[in-house]
Amino acid sequence: MNLFIREDFISHAGLPLTWKVECDALSEGDYEALAKIVSEKIKFKDVVGIPRGGIPFENALKQYASNDENDPMLICDDVYTTGTSMREVYQEGAIGIVVFARNEITDDWIKAIWQMSI
């Protein structure tokens, strides 16, 4: 399975797209490494993954949740296209993390590990 696929499909937000980041290609070990990257940059008290793509990321991130109630809730997903799915579950004070951002992130509470810049 390829991580990047040239294929027409409809995004969660209903947009027609011509290529896809297929995060089903990522292994459990890949998500463990990504979670470690996040844990070195962001402190959080709990994590919620966006179904379906964010659940493997959530599972990997859980081990790094703090016991500090002052830390924010972390919302995670695999791919950011428009931010619609992240905004649907946003809670006041939460922060968001995605593995890949296909576009510029317009929400200041969401960060990407990797973001397309062209």
Stockholm file with secondary structure:
# STOCKHOLM 1.0

chainA/1-118         MNLFIREDFISHAGLPLTWKVECDALSEGDYEALAKIVSEKIKFKDVVGIPRGGIPFENALKQYASNDENDPMLICDDVYTTGTSMREVYQEGAIGIVVFARNEITDDWIKAIWQMSI
#=GR chainA/1-118 SS CCSEEEEEEECTTSCEEEEEECGGGSCHHHHHHHHHHHHTTCCCSEEEECTTTTHHHHHHHGGGCCSCTTSCEEEEEEEESSSHHHHHHCCTTCEEEEEEESSCCCCTTEEEEEECCC
#=GC SS_cons         CCSEEEEEEECTTSCEEEEEECGGGSCHHHHHHHHHHHHTTCCCSEEEECTTTTHHHHHHHGGGCCSCTTSCEEEEEEEESSSHHHHHHCCTTCEEEEEEESSCCCCTTEEEEEECCC
//
